[in-house]
Amino acid sequence: MLPRKKAQVAFASAVIMLCLSGLATYLTIVRLMESEKWVVHTHEVQETLGNLDAAVLNAERACSGYVITGSADFLTSFEDAEPGIYQALQHLRELTKDNPTQQQLSTRLEEITARRLALFRDSIDLKKSTPQDQLGQANISRRGLPMAFEIASTMQQMRDEEQRLLAVRAHATRHLFTVAVVVLMITFILALIMFSVHYRLLSAELEARDQAERSVRESEKSLRSLTARLLRLQDEERRRFSRELHDSLGQYLAGVKMNLDMFSSSQPADRLLSEAIQLLDQSIAETRTISHLLHPPLLDEAGFSSAAKWYLEGFAQRSGIEVKMDLPSDVGRLPKPIELGLFRVLQESLTNIHRHSGSSKAEVALRLFPHQVMLEVRDYGKGIPRELLENFRTKGTNFGVGLAGMRERVRELGGQLDVQPKTPGNSISVTLPLSEKANAAAD
């Protein structure tokens, strides 16, 4: 509350000072701003007149070119120039709507320009219908000369009127310049005072914000620790559930199948019994698959390389996605947390490819280094939108539970997760350290 009260006191003081100084200079500043606006307005009118003159000249050149050569390019140029003429006339009328004299001249200019354009169209139509009628073209040209002079005269009158107004407004601007300098000096002094006050308030606010950010970082650290704990509990639960499926339900199903096999061999097997045995076979296979996917026994028994090869072969059969494997033959055993982390990243990456990318093939590569291991999964699908991917990489913005879980798991192991756009598809690479510190953190 203390910084807020100080800000309120500083604001009230600034308002009082500005009222005292601004009361004397308000009218001067307003008049100066109005004069400045009219100076700009005069230049806009003159510029619009120039644009209109250029557009009419372009239309005349295009018309003459078409009459002389008969080329369709000149006809296209003429058609392109017409909208610009009407647009300039409309803009000119809007700019001069507060000046009755200029409005009358604008109306006159519109009428003459419309007649001039009509003559251009007559000339083009005559060229189309009677290409060799030079006499008719000469007659049209003679009729157009007075209109051209009248257009030029009207434009000059509008320029002269605007120039006269500009001179009056420029004189008023020069008259107010001295007053404006004094006002600016006073305002500068007041601004310095306000700046010093606000600087102190800003310092206090930044200090409070630093404290808030430190609290947020501590909360984020606690949240990450909790997330890592949840991931470890999830892995342990998967391992236990996998073991229960294999040891209990799988054994029960196997026993039922043995009994059915003996029953089938001891007496004639009918169709229902055969279907029951077939369904039981499928249940046993599905139970084994679920058990292995939750936590493959090969991961504990033979390590990541064997478990990854088994999983990739099964994934390719189930999904129909062609998977190219580049796994070294001499991987050996890695620390258990590293193996589990790599396998979960591999599972989540391939699941995302199957669900979202639409890719028909994928590549998996494992690289071993003295102090770290790197896993890269590449797809050739539609890819992640560039904006979402850039926010994920630079700002840490999550756009999916899977990638967020992978990043937290990798971060807990002391590693790095990077998602790179490819043409086509994306590449997810995970780098995990093999140091004792990273292993201890994973435990």
Salt bridges, closest charged atoms under 4 A:
GLU60 OE2 - ARG116 NH2 2.96
GLU82 OE2 - ARG121 NH2 2.40
GLU110 OE2 - ARG93 NE 2.85
GLU150 OE2 - ARG108 NE 3.65
GLU150 OE1 - ARG115 NH2 3.76
GLU161 OE2 - ARG164 NH2 2.85
GLU205 OE2 - ARG209 NH2 3.54
GLU220 OE2 - ARG224 NH2 2.63
ASP235 OD1 - ARG344 NE 3.30
ASP235 OD2 - ARG409 NH1 2.69
GLU237 OE2 - ARG240 NH2 2.44
ASP247 OD1 - HIS246 ND1 3.12
ASP261 OD2 - LYS257 NZ 2.85
GLU275 OE2 - ARG271 NH1 2.89
ASP281 OD1 - LYS257 NZ 3.48
ASP300 OD2 - ARG239 NE 3.87
ASP300 OD2 - HIS295 NE2 2.86
ASP326 OD2 - ARG367 NH2 2.99
GLU339 OE1 - ARG333 NH2 3.05
GLU408 OE2 - ARG411 NH1 3.32
GLU412 OE2 - ARG232 NH1 3.61
ASP418 OD1 - ARG393 NE 3.57
